[in-house]
Amino acid sequence: MLLAKIEKDWKGKWQVARAEDLMQDLINRKLVVTVEEHEVVKKELAETKKELVRVEEAHDKSISILMARLEKVEQRWMPVQN
């Protein structure tokens, strides 16, 4: 585990960053998320997947309805071929 980071500041002097400061920096940059944030994202992802399934099912149903209508129109208006 990283306990501290040593780097030069803008003046060229060596600085030591504490682990807590590094972690806060990572959180601020969204490179690390909290457990609560992770749970929210998981919930939103699950809801989005459910909505996608509903949309796909509605789309498939619409396609089926349109294909059935097309077949009826074709049967009515296309001449019978022997």
PyMOL Python script that loads the backbone (N, CA, C, O; Angstrom):
from pymol import cmd

cmd.read_pdbstr("""\
ATOM      1  N   MET A   1       0.852  -1.186   0.000  1.00  0.00           N
ATOM      2  CA  MET A   1       0.000   0.000   0.000  1.00  0.00           C
ATOM      3  C   MET A   1       0.889   1.237   0.000  1.00  0.00           C
ATOM      4  O   MET A   1       1.935   1.271   0.647  1.00  0.00           O
ATOM      5  N   LEU A   2       0.459   2.229  -0.724  1.00  0.00           N
ATOM      6  CA  LEU A   2       1.205   3.472  -0.829  1.00  0.00           C
ATOM      7  C   LEU A   2       0.969   4.329   0.418  1.00  0.00           C
ATOM      8  O   LEU A   2      -0.167   4.695   0.720  1.00  0.00           O
ATOM      9  N   LEU A   3       2.035   4.642   1.130  1.00  0.00           N
ATOM     10  CA  LEU A   3       1.896   5.433   2.351  1.00  0.00           C
ATOM     11  C   LEU A   3       2.188   6.903   2.108  1.00  0.00           C
ATOM     12  O   LEU A   3       1.596   7.769   2.751  1.00  0.00           O
ATOM     13  N   ALA A   4       3.087   7.187   1.194  1.00  0.00           N
ATOM     14  CA  ALA A   4       3.415   8.579   0.915  1.00  0.00           C
ATOM     15  C   ALA A   4       4.021   8.665  -0.472  1.00  0.00           C
ATOM     16  O   ALA A   4       4.487   7.673  -1.033  1.00  0.00           O
ATOM     17  N   LYS A   5       4.002   9.862  -1.005  1.00  0.00           N
ATOM     18  CA  LYS A   5       4.569  10.100  -2.324  1.00  0.00           C
ATOM     19  C   LYS A   5       5.511  11.291  -2.206  1.00  0.00           C
ATOM     20  O   LYS A   5       5.161  12.333  -1.653  1.00  0.00           O
ATOM     21  N   ILE A   6       6.704  11.110  -2.736  1.00  0.00           N
ATOM     22  CA  ILE A   6       7.688  12.197  -2.683  1.00  0.00           C
ATOM     23  C   ILE A   6       7.840  12.749  -4.090  1.00  0.00           C
ATOM     24  O   ILE A   6       8.102  12.003  -5.034  1.00  0.00           O
ATOM     25  N   GLU A   7       7.674  14.063  -4.228  1.00  0.00           N
ATOM     26  CA  GLU A   7       7.824  14.685  -5.534  1.00  0.00           C
ATOM     27  C   GLU A   7       8.270  16.132  -5.362  1.00  0.00           C
ATOM     28  O   GLU A   7       8.199  16.693  -4.268  1.00  0.00           O
ATOM     29  N   LYS A   8       8.719  16.711  -6.437  1.00  0.00           N
ATOM     30  CA  LYS A   8       9.136  18.109  -6.405  1.00  0.00           C
ATOM     31  C   LYS A   8       7.920  19.002  -6.635  1.00  0.00           C
ATOM     32  O   LYS A   8       7.057  18.694  -7.456  1.00  0.00           O
ATOM     33  N   ASP A   9       7.865  20.111  -5.900  1.00  0.00           N
ATOM     34  CA  ASP A   9       6.800  21.058  -6.138  1.00  0.00           C
ATOM     35  C   ASP A   9       7.209  22.005  -7.265  1.00  0.00           C
ATOM     36  O   ASP A   9       8.259  21.830  -7.884  1.00  0.00           O
ATOM     37  N   TRP A  10       6.386  22.989  -7.522  1.00  0.00           N
ATOM     38  CA  TRP A  10       6.646  23.887  -8.641  1.00  0.00           C
ATOM     39  C   TRP A  10       7.900  24.742  -8.433  1.00  0.00           C
ATOM     40  O   TRP A  10       8.426  25.310  -9.390  1.00  0.00           O
ATOM     41  N   LYS A  11       8.373  24.834  -7.206  1.00  0.00           N
ATOM     42  CA  LYS A  11       9.603  25.593  -6.928  1.00  0.00           C
ATOM     43  C   LYS A  11      10.840  24.693  -6.990  1.00  0.00           C
ATOM     44  O   LYS A  11      11.962  25.176  -6.838  1.00  0.00           O
ATOM     45  N   GLY A  12      10.646  23.402  -7.209  1.00  0.00           N
ATOM     46  CA  GLY A  12      11.762  22.477  -7.276  1.00  0.00           C
ATOM     47  C   GLY A  12      12.152  21.889  -5.935  1.00  0.00           C
ATOM     48  O   GLY A  12      13.141  21.162  -5.838  1.00  0.00           O
ATOM     49  N   LYS A  13      11.385  22.197  -4.897  1.00  0.00           N
ATOM     50  CA  LYS A  13      11.664  21.636  -3.577  1.00  0.00           C
ATOM     51  C   LYS A  13      10.949  20.299  -3.439  1.00  0.00           C
ATOM     52  O   LYS A  13       9.845  20.111  -3.950  1.00  0.00           O
ATOM     53  N   TRP A  14      11.597  19.376  -2.739  1.00  0.00           N
ATOM     54  CA  TRP A  14      10.984  18.070  -2.521  1.00  0.00           C
ATOM     55  C   TRP A  14       9.867  18.174  -1.510  1.00  0.00           C
ATOM     56  O   TRP A  14      10.012  18.824  -0.475  1.00  0.00           O
ATOM     57  N   GLN A  15       8.749  17.532  -1.809  1.00  0.00           N
ATOM     58  CA  GLN A  15       7.586  17.527  -0.932  1.00  0.00           C
ATOM     59  C   GLN A  15       7.132  16.087  -0.709  1.00  0.00           C
ATOM     60  O   GLN A  15       7.274  15.233  -1.584  1.00  0.00           O
ATOM     61  N   VAL A  16       6.592  15.841   0.458  1.00  0.00           N
ATOM     62  CA  VAL A  16       6.045  14.519   0.771  1.00  0.00           C
ATOM     63  C   VAL A  16       4.535  14.671   0.901  1.00  0.00           C
ATOM     64  O   VAL A  16       4.046  15.491   1.679  1.00  0.00           O
ATOM     65  N   ALA A  17       3.811  13.879   0.139  1.00  0.00           N
ATOM     66  CA  ALA A  17       2.353  13.897   0.215  1.00  0.00           C
ATOM     67  C   ALA A  17       1.907  12.714   1.063  1.00  0.00           C
ATOM     68  O   ALA A  17       2.356  11.587   0.855  1.00  0.00           O
ATOM     69  N   ARG A  18       1.031  12.973   2.007  1.00  0.00           N
ATOM     70  CA  ARG A  18       0.513  11.900   2.855  1.00  0.00           C
ATOM     71  C   ARG A  18      -0.452  11.017   2.066  1.00  0.00           C
ATOM     72  O   ARG A  18      -1.049  11.453   1.082  1.00  0.00           O
ATOM     73  N   ALA A  19      -0.593   9.795   2.505  1.00  0.00           N
ATOM     74  CA  ALA A  19      -1.485   8.848   1.826  1.00  0.00           C
ATOM     75  C   ALA A  19      -2.916   9.379   1.784  1.00  0.00           C
ATOM     76  O   ALA A  19      -3.613   9.202   0.785  1.00  0.00           O
ATOM     77  N   GLU A  20      -3.357  10.026   2.860  1.00  0.00           N
ATOM     78  CA  GLU A  20      -4.727  10.561   2.892  1.00  0.00           C
ATOM     79  C   GLU A  20      -4.906  11.628   1.818  1.00  0.00           C
ATOM     80  O   GLU A  20      -5.954  11.702   1.176  1.00  0.00           O
ATOM     81  N   ASP A  21      -3.870  12.460   1.625  1.00  0.00           N
ATOM     82  CA  ASP A  21      -3.944  13.493   0.597  1.00  0.00           C
ATOM     83  C   ASP A  21      -3.974  12.876  -0.794  1.00  0.00           C
ATOM     84  O   ASP A  21      -4.693  13.338  -1.680  1.00  0.00           O
ATOM     85  N   LEU A  22      -3.182  11.828  -0.968  1.00  0.00           N
ATOM     86  CA  LEU A  22      -3.172  11.146  -2.265  1.00  0.00           C
ATOM     87  C   LEU A  22      -4.526  10.517  -2.561  1.00  0.00           C
ATOM     88  O   LEU A  22      -5.029  10.609  -3.681  1.00  0.00           O
ATOM     89  N   MET A  23      -5.114   9.880  -1.558  1.00  0.00           N
ATOM     90  CA  MET A  23      -6.414   9.249  -1.746  1.00  0.00           C
ATOM     91  C   MET A  23      -7.468  10.302  -2.069  1.00  0.00           C
ATOM     92  O   MET A  23      -8.297  10.096  -2.956  1.00  0.00           O
ATOM     93  N   GLN A  24      -7.445  11.423  -1.360  1.00  0.00           N
ATOM     94  CA  GLN A  24      -8.405  12.487  -1.641  1.00  0.00           C
ATOM     95  C   GLN A  24      -8.213  13.027  -3.057  1.00  0.00           C
ATOM     96  O   GLN A  24      -9.188  13.338  -3.741  1.00  0.00           O
ATOM     97  N   ASP A  25      -6.970  13.138  -3.494  1.00  0.00           N
ATOM     98  CA  ASP A  25      -6.685  13.597  -4.852  1.00  0.00           C
ATOM     99  C   ASP A  25      -7.260  12.622  -5.879  1.00  0.00           C
ATOM    100  O   ASP A  25      -7.847  13.041  -6.877  1.00  0.00           O
ATOM    101  N   LEU A  26      -7.091  11.326  -5.632  1.00  0.00           N
ATOM    102  CA  LEU A  26      -7.637  10.325  -6.539  1.00  0.00           C
ATOM    103  C   LEU A  26      -9.165  10.371  -6.567  1.00  0.00           C
ATOM    104  O   LEU A  26      -9.777  10.240  -7.627  1.00  0.00           O
ATOM    105  N   ILE A  27      -9.773  10.556  -5.398  1.00  0.00           N
ATOM    106  CA  ILE A  27     -11.230  10.661  -5.323  1.00  0.00           C
ATOM    107  C   ILE A  27     -11.695  11.896  -6.088  1.00  0.00           C
ATOM    108  O   ILE A  27     -12.670  11.840  -6.837  1.00  0.00           O
ATOM    109  N   ASN A  28     -10.995  13.005  -5.897  1.00  0.00           N
ATOM    110  CA  ASN A  28     -11.363  14.237  -6.591  1.00  0.00           C
ATOM    111  C   ASN A  28     -11.282  14.075  -8.103  1.00  0.00           C
ATOM    112  O   ASN A  28     -12.077  14.656  -8.842  1.00  0.00           O
ATOM    113  N   ARG A  29     -10.325  13.291  -8.552  1.00  0.00           N
ATOM    114  CA  ARG A  29     -10.168  13.056  -9.995  1.00  0.00           C
ATOM    115  C   ARG A  29     -11.070  11.941 -10.491  1.00  0.00           C
ATOM    116  O   ARG A  29     -11.062  11.624 -11.681  1.00  0.00           O
ATOM    117  N   LYS A  30     -11.846  11.341  -9.598  1.00  0.00           N
ATOM    118  CA  LYS A  30     -12.753  10.234  -9.900  1.00  0.00           C
ATOM    119  C   LYS A  30     -12.004   8.990 -10.374  1.00  0.00           C
ATOM    120  O   LYS A  30     -12.541   8.187 -11.137  1.00  0.00           O
ATOM    121  N   LEU A  31     -10.770   8.838  -9.920  1.00  0.00           N
ATOM    122  CA  LEU A  31     -10.041   7.610 -10.196  1.00  0.00           C
ATOM    123  C   LEU A  31     -10.368   6.556  -9.158  1.00  0.00           C
ATOM    124  O   LEU A  31     -10.152   5.362  -9.367  1.00  0.00           O
ATOM    125  N   VAL A  32     -10.892   7.019  -8.038  1.00  0.00           N
ATOM    126  CA  VAL A  32     -11.339   6.127  -6.969  1.00  0.00           C
ATOM    127  C   VAL A  32     -12.756   6.569  -6.615  1.00  0.00           C
ATOM    128  O   VAL A  32     -13.016   7.762  -6.458  1.00  0.00           O
ATOM    129  N   VAL A  33     -13.658   5.623  -6.493  1.00  0.00           N
ATOM    130  CA  VAL A  33     -15.017   5.964  -6.099  1.00  0.00           C
ATOM    131  C   VAL A  33     -15.310   5.341  -4.742  1.00  0.00           C
ATOM    132  O   VAL A  33     -14.712   4.338  -4.354  1.00  0.00           O
ATOM    133  N   THR A  34     -16.228   5.951  -4.046  1.00  0.00           N
ATOM    134  CA  THR A  34     -16.614   5.419  -2.744  1.00  0.00           C
ATOM    135  C   THR A  34     -17.552   4.225  -2.945  1.00  0.00           C
ATOM    136  O   THR A  34     -18.078   4.010  -4.037  1.00  0.00           O
ATOM    137  N   VAL A  35     -17.747   3.471  -1.892  1.00  0.00           N
ATOM    138  CA  VAL A  35     -18.657   2.323  -1.953  1.00  0.00           C
ATOM    139  C   VAL A  35     -20.065   2.800  -2.288  1.00  0.00           C
ATOM    140  O   VAL A  35     -20.771   2.156  -3.064  1.00  0.00           O
ATOM    141  N   GLU A  36     -20.475   3.924  -1.706  1.00  0.00           N
ATOM    142  CA  GLU A  36     -21.811   4.462  -1.969  1.00  0.00           C
ATOM    143  C   GLU A  36     -21.969   4.825  -3.440  1.00  0.00           C
ATOM    144  O   GLU A  36     -22.991   4.514  -4.052  1.00  0.00           O
ATOM    145  N   GLU A  37     -20.943   5.492  -4.017  1.00  0.00           N
ATOM    146  CA  GLU A  37     -21.003   5.851  -5.429  1.00  0.00           C
ATOM    147  C   GLU A  37     -21.071   4.605  -6.297  1.00  0.00           C
ATOM    148  O   GLU A  37     -21.806   4.567  -7.284  1.00  0.00           O
ATOM    149  N   HIS A  38     -20.309   3.592  -5.930  1.00  0.00           N
ATOM    150  CA  HIS A  38     -20.293   2.333  -6.686  1.00  0.00           C
ATOM    151  C   HIS A  38     -21.680   1.695  -6.668  1.00  0.00           C
ATOM    152  O   HIS A  38     -22.153   1.209  -7.695  1.00  0.00           O
ATOM    153  N   GLU A  39     -22.331   1.695  -5.504  1.00  0.00           N
ATOM    154  CA  GLU A  39     -23.659   1.105  -5.384  1.00  0.00           C
ATOM    155  C   GLU A  39     -24.676   1.875  -6.224  1.00  0.00           C
ATOM    156  O   GLU A  39     -25.542   1.270  -6.856  1.00  0.00           O
ATOM    157  N   VAL A  40     -24.574   3.205  -6.236  1.00  0.00           N
ATOM    158  CA  VAL A  40     -25.484   4.023  -7.039  1.00  0.00           C
ATOM    159  C   VAL A  40     -25.300   3.704  -8.516  1.00  0.00           C
ATOM    160  O   VAL A  40     -26.279   3.546  -9.246  1.00  0.00           O
ATOM    161  N   VAL A  41     -24.068   3.610  -8.952  1.00  0.00           N
ATOM    162  CA  VAL A  41     -23.791   3.306 -10.357  1.00  0.00           C
ATOM    163  C   VAL A  41     -24.313   1.915 -10.715  1.00  0.00           C
ATOM    164  O   VAL A  41     -24.899   1.728 -11.781  1.00  0.00           O
ATOM    165  N   LYS A  42     -24.103   0.937  -9.829  1.00  0.00           N
ATOM    166  CA  LYS A  42     -24.612  -0.415 -10.083  1.00  0.00           C
ATOM    167  C   LYS A  42     -26.128  -0.404 -10.218  1.00  0.00           C
ATOM    168  O   LYS A  42     -26.679  -1.059 -11.103  1.00  0.00           O
ATOM    169  N   LYS A  43     -26.810   0.343  -9.339  1.00  0.00           N
ATOM    170  CA  LYS A  43     -28.272   0.414  -9.384  1.00  0.00           C
ATOM    171  C   LYS A  43     -28.735   1.069 -10.682  1.00  0.00           C
ATOM    172  O   LYS A  43     -29.656   0.578 -11.334  1.00  0.00           O
ATOM    173  N   GLU A  44     -28.100   2.171 -11.054  1.00  0.00           N
ATOM    174  CA  GLU A  44     -28.470   2.860 -12.291  1.00  0.00           C
ATOM    175  C   GLU A  44     -28.217   1.969 -13.505  1.00  0.00           C
ATOM    176  O   GLU A  44     -29.009   1.971 -14.447  1.00  0.00           O
ATOM    177  N   LEU A  45     -27.135   1.217 -13.493  1.00  0.00           N
ATOM    178  CA  LEU A  45     -26.828   0.312 -14.590  1.00  0.00           C
ATOM    179  C   LEU A  45     -27.888  -0.789 -14.690  1.00  0.00           C
ATOM    180  O   LEU A  45     -28.332  -1.127 -15.787  1.00  0.00           O
ATOM    181  N   ALA A  46     -28.285  -1.339 -13.562  1.00  0.00           N
ATOM    182  CA  ALA A  46     -29.308  -2.385 -13.563  1.00  0.00           C
ATOM    183  C   ALA A  46     -30.632  -1.844 -14.103  1.00  0.00           C
ATOM    184  O   ALA A  46     -31.306  -2.517 -14.882  1.00  0.00           O
ATOM    185  N   GLU A  47     -31.005  -0.629 -13.690  1.00  0.00           N
ATOM    186  CA  GLU A  47     -32.241  -0.013 -14.182  1.00  0.00           C
ATOM    187  C   GLU A  47     -32.162   0.248 -15.685  1.00  0.00           C
ATOM    188  O   GLU A  47     -33.141   0.061 -16.407  1.00  0.00           O
ATOM    189  N   THR A  48     -31.005   0.676 -16.143  1.00  0.00           N
ATOM    190  CA  THR A  48     -30.817   0.938 -17.565  1.00  0.00           C
ATOM    191  C   THR A  48     -30.927  -0.347 -18.370  1.00  0.00           C
ATOM    192  O   THR A  48     -31.523  -0.363 -19.447  1.00  0.00           O
ATOM    193  N   LYS A  49     -30.349  -1.428 -17.847  1.00  0.00           N
ATOM    194  CA  LYS A  49     -30.436  -2.723 -18.535  1.00  0.00           C
ATOM    195  C   LYS A  49     -31.890  -3.184 -18.614  1.00  0.00           C
ATOM    196  O   LYS A  49     -32.319  -3.694 -19.649  1.00  0.00           O
ATOM    197  N   LYS A  50     -32.657  -3.010 -17.527  1.00  0.00           N
ATOM    198  CA  LYS A  50     -34.070  -3.405 -17.539  1.00  0.00           C
ATOM    199  C   LYS A  50     -34.838  -2.593 -18.579  1.00  0.00           C
ATOM    200  O   LYS A  50     -35.660  -3.138 -19.316  1.00  0.00           O
ATOM    201  N   GLU A  51     -34.569  -1.292 -18.637  1.00  0.00           N
ATOM    202  CA  GLU A  51     -35.241  -0.430 -19.607  1.00  0.00           C
ATOM    203  C   GLU A  51     -34.876  -0.840 -21.032  1.00  0.00           C
ATOM    204  O   GLU A  51     -35.731  -0.831 -21.917  1.00  0.00           O
ATOM    205  N   LEU A  52     -33.622  -1.196 -21.255  1.00  0.00           N
ATOM    206  CA  LEU A  52     -33.187  -1.649 -22.572  1.00  0.00           C
ATOM    207  C   LEU A  52     -33.935  -2.914 -22.985  1.00  0.00           C
ATOM    208  O   LEU A  52     -34.346  -3.044 -24.138  1.00  0.00           O
ATOM    209  N   VAL A  53     -34.112  -3.835 -22.060  1.00  0.00           N
ATOM    210  CA  VAL A  53     -34.857  -5.070 -22.355  1.00  0.00           C
ATOM    211  C   VAL A  53     -36.296  -4.727 -22.728  1.00  0.00           C
ATOM    212  O   VAL A  53     -36.843  -5.286 -23.679  1.00  0.00           O
ATOM    213  N   ARG A  54     -36.915  -3.803 -21.976  1.00  0.00           N
ATOM    214  CA  ARG A  54     -38.293  -3.398 -22.289  1.00  0.00           C
ATOM    215  C   ARG A  54     -38.377  -2.774 -23.677  1.00  0.00           C
ATOM    216  O   ARG A  54     -39.303  -3.064 -24.434  1.00  0.00           O
ATOM    217  N   VAL A  55     -37.418  -1.922 -24.014  1.00  0.00           N
ATOM    218  CA  VAL A  55     -37.412  -1.273 -25.324  1.00  0.00           C
ATOM    219  C   VAL A  55     -37.218  -2.313 -26.429  1.00  0.00           C
ATOM    220  O   VAL A  55     -37.889  -2.258 -27.459  1.00  0.00           O
ATOM    221  N   GLU A  56     -36.298  -3.260 -26.213  1.00  0.00           N
ATOM    222  CA  GLU A  56     -36.068  -4.305 -27.216  1.00  0.00           C
ATOM    223  C   GLU A  56     -37.321  -5.157 -27.423  1.00  0.00           C
ATOM    224  O   GLU A  56     -37.666  -5.502 -28.553  1.00  0.00           O
ATOM    225  N   GLU A  57     -37.999  -5.492 -26.323  1.00  0.00           N
ATOM    226  CA  GLU A  57     -39.213  -6.292 -26.435  1.00  0.00           C
ATOM    227  C   GLU A  57     -40.298  -5.528 -27.182  1.00  0.00           C
ATOM    228  O   GLU A  57     -40.993  -6.099 -28.023  1.00  0.00           O
ATOM    229  N   ALA A  58     -40.447  -4.240 -26.880  1.00  0.00           N
ATOM    230  CA  ALA A  58     -41.443  -3.419 -27.574  1.00  0.00           C
ATOM    231  C   ALA A  58     -41.089  -3.298 -29.058  1.00  0.00           C
ATOM    232  O   ALA A  58     -41.970  -3.331 -29.916  1.00  0.00           O
ATOM    233  N   HIS A  59     -39.816  -3.160 -29.347  1.00  0.00           N
ATOM    234  CA  HIS A  59     -39.363  -3.072 -30.739  1.00  0.00           C
ATOM    235  C   HIS A  59     -39.679  -4.364 -31.481  1.00  0.00           C
ATOM    236  O   HIS A  59     -40.203  -4.334 -32.594  1.00  0.00           O
ATOM    237  N   ASP A  60     -39.361  -5.500 -30.863  1.00  0.00           N
ATOM    238  CA  ASP A  60     -39.642  -6.790 -31.492  1.00  0.00           C
ATOM    239  C   ASP A  60     -41.140  -6.963 -31.735  1.00  0.00           C
ATOM    240  O   ASP A  60     -41.546  -7.468 -32.781  1.00  0.00           O
ATOM    241  N   LYS A  61     -41.955  -6.545 -30.775  1.00  0.00           N
ATOM    242  CA  LYS A  61     -43.402  -6.650 -30.928  1.00  0.00           C
ATOM    243  C   LYS A  61     -43.881  -5.763 -32.068  1.00  0.00           C
ATOM    244  O   LYS A  61     -44.728  -6.173 -32.861  1.00  0.00           O
ATOM    245  N   SER A  62     -43.346  -4.552 -32.153  1.00  0.00           N
ATOM    246  CA  SER A  62     -43.718  -3.637 -33.234  1.00  0.00           C
ATOM    247  C   SER A  62     -43.347  -4.216 -34.591  1.00  0.00           C
ATOM    248  O   SER A  62     -44.128  -4.126 -35.537  1.00  0.00           O
ATOM    249  N   ILE A  63     -42.178  -4.801 -34.693  1.00  0.00           N
ATOM    250  CA  ILE A  63     -41.745  -5.417 -35.951  1.00  0.00           C
ATOM    251  C   ILE A  63     -42.691  -6.544 -36.331  1.00  0.00           C
ATOM    252  O   ILE A  63     -43.073  -6.671 -37.494  1.00  0.00           O
ATOM    253  N   SER A  64     -43.070  -7.361 -35.359  1.00  0.00           N
ATOM    254  CA  SER A  64     -43.989  -8.473 -35.623  1.00  0.00           C
ATOM    255  C   SER A  64     -45.329  -7.960 -36.125  1.00  0.00           C
ATOM    256  O   SER A  64     -45.887  -8.506 -37.077  1.00  0.00           O
ATOM    257  N   ILE A  65     -45.842  -6.927 -35.498  1.00  0.00           N
ATOM    258  CA  ILE A  65     -47.123  -6.333 -35.910  1.00  0.00           C
ATOM    259  C   ILE A  65     -47.020  -5.794 -37.331  1.00  0.00           C
ATOM    260  O   ILE A  65     -47.907  -6.024 -38.152  1.00  0.00           O
ATOM    261  N   LEU A  66     -45.936  -5.077 -37.619  1.00  0.00           N
ATOM    262  CA  LEU A  66     -45.760  -4.515 -38.956  1.00  0.00           C
ATOM    263  C   LEU A  66     -45.622  -5.612 -40.014  1.00  0.00           C
ATOM    264  O   LEU A  66     -46.163  -5.488 -41.113  1.00  0.00           O
ATOM    265  N   MET A  67     -44.909  -6.669 -39.686  1.00  0.00           N
ATOM    266  CA  MET A  67     -44.758  -7.777 -40.642  1.00  0.00           C
ATOM    267  C   MET A  67     -46.111  -8.447 -40.910  1.00  0.00           C
ATOM    268  O   MET A  67     -46.400  -8.816 -42.048  1.00  0.00           O
ATOM    269  N   ALA A  68     -46.927  -8.604 -39.888  1.00  0.00           N
ATOM    270  CA  ALA A  68     -48.251  -9.209 -40.060  1.00  0.00           C
ATOM    271  C   ALA A  68     -49.113  -8.311 -40.944  1.00  0.00           C
ATOM    272  O   ALA A  68     -49.827  -8.801 -41.819  1.00  0.00           O
ATOM    273  N   ARG A  69     -49.050  -7.007 -40.721  1.00  0.00           N
ATOM    274  CA  ARG A  69     -49.813  -6.068 -41.567  1.00  0.00           C
ATOM    275  C   ARG A  69     -49.343  -6.129 -43.017  1.00  0.00           C
ATOM    276  O   ARG A  69     -50.154  -6.127 -43.943  1.00  0.00           O
ATOM    277  N   LEU A  70     -48.039  -6.181 -43.200  1.00  0.00           N
ATOM    278  CA  LEU A  70     -47.481  -6.262 -44.554  1.00  0.00           C
ATOM    279  C   LEU A  70     -47.961  -7.517 -45.259  1.00  0.00           C
ATOM    280  O   LEU A  70     -48.313  -7.469 -46.437  1.00  0.00           O
ATOM    281  N   GLU A  71     -47.981  -8.638 -44.554  1.00  0.00           N
ATOM    282  CA  GLU A  71     -48.463  -9.885 -45.157  1.00  0.00           C
ATOM    283  C   GLU A  71     -49.925  -9.761 -45.571  1.00  0.00           C
ATOM    284  O   GLU A  71     -50.306 -10.238 -46.640  1.00  0.00           O
ATOM    285  N   LYS A  72     -50.747  -9.125 -44.737  1.00  0.00           N
ATOM    286  CA  LYS A  72     -52.164  -8.938 -45.077  1.00  0.00           C
ATOM    287  C   LYS A  72     -52.307  -8.076 -46.325  1.00  0.00           C
ATOM    288  O   LYS A  72     -53.108  -8.383 -47.208  1.00  0.00           O
ATOM    289  N   VAL A  73     -51.538  -7.010 -46.397  1.00  0.00           N
ATOM    290  CA  VAL A  73     -51.599  -6.115 -47.560  1.00  0.00           C
ATOM    291  C   VAL A  73     -51.142  -6.854 -48.811  1.00  0.00           C
ATOM    292  O   VAL A  73     -51.760  -6.729 -49.869  1.00  0.00           O
ATOM    293  N   GLU A  74     -50.065  -7.622 -48.695  1.00  0.00           N
ATOM    294  CA  GLU A  74     -49.570  -8.375 -49.837  1.00  0.00           C
ATOM    295  C   GLU A  74     -50.611  -9.387 -50.306  1.00  0.00           C
ATOM    296  O   GLU A  74     -50.816  -9.552 -51.508  1.00  0.00           O
ATOM    297  N   GLN A  75     -51.269 -10.065 -49.368  1.00  0.00           N
ATOM    298  CA  GLN A  75     -52.279 -11.057 -49.737  1.00  0.00           C
ATOM    299  C   GLN A  75     -53.458 -10.397 -50.439  1.00  0.00           C
ATOM    300  O   GLN A  75     -54.039 -10.969 -51.362  1.00  0.00           O
ATOM    301  N   ARG A  76     -53.805  -9.209 -50.006  1.00  0.00           N
ATOM    302  CA  ARG A  76     -54.952  -8.523 -50.578  1.00  0.00           C
ATOM    303  C   ARG A  76     -54.635  -7.972 -51.963  1.00  0.00           C
ATOM    304  O   ARG A  76     -55.459  -8.074 -52.872  1.00  0.00           O
ATOM    305  N   TRP A  77     -53.468  -7.398 -52.133  1.00  0.00           N
ATOM    306  CA  TRP A  77     -53.187  -6.658 -53.349  1.00  0.00           C
ATOM    307  C   TRP A  77     -52.294  -7.367 -54.355  1.00  0.00           C
ATOM    308  O   TRP A  77     -52.249  -6.950 -55.512  1.00  0.00           O
ATOM    309  N   MET A  78     -51.610  -8.380 -53.982  1.00  0.00           N
ATOM    310  CA  MET A  78     -50.754  -9.092 -54.928  1.00  0.00           C
ATOM    311  C   MET A  78     -51.571 -10.132 -55.678  1.00  0.00           C
ATOM    312  O   MET A  78     -52.357 -10.860 -55.071  1.00  0.00           O
ATOM    313  N   PRO A  79     -51.396 -10.207 -56.971  1.00  0.00           N
ATOM    314  CA  PRO A  79     -52.151 -11.229 -57.717  1.00  0.00           C
ATOM    315  C   PRO A  79     -51.688 -12.636 -57.330  1.00  0.00           C
ATOM    316  O   PRO A  79     -50.517 -12.864 -57.026  1.00  0.00           O
ATOM    317  N   VAL A  80     -52.608 -13.538 -57.350  1.00  0.00           N
ATOM    318  CA  VAL A  80     -52.298 -14.922 -57.023  1.00  0.00           C
ATOM    319  C   VAL A  80     -51.519 -15.524 -58.183  1.00  0.00           C
ATOM    320  O   VAL A  80     -51.945 -15.447 -59.335  1.00  0.00           O
ATOM    321  N   GLN A  81     -50.388 -16.116 -57.875  1.00  0.00           N
ATOM    322  CA  GLN A  81     -49.561 -16.722 -58.916  1.00  0.00           C
ATOM    323  C   GLN A  81     -49.727 -18.237 -58.877  1.00  0.00           C
ATOM    324  O   GLN A  81     -49.618 -18.861 -57.822  1.00  0.00           O
ATOM    325  N   ASN A  82     -49.988 -18.804 -60.021  1.00  0.00           N
ATOM    326  CA  ASN A  82     -50.150 -20.261 -60.111  1.00  0.00           C
ATOM    327  C   ASN A  82     -48.941 -20.883 -60.716  1.00  0.00           C
ATOM    328  O   ASN A  82     -48.887 -22.102 -60.875  1.00  0.00           O
TER     329      ASN A  82
END
""", "prot")
cmd.dss("prot")
cmd.show_as("cartoon", "prot")
cmd.util.cbc("prot")
cmd.orient("prot")
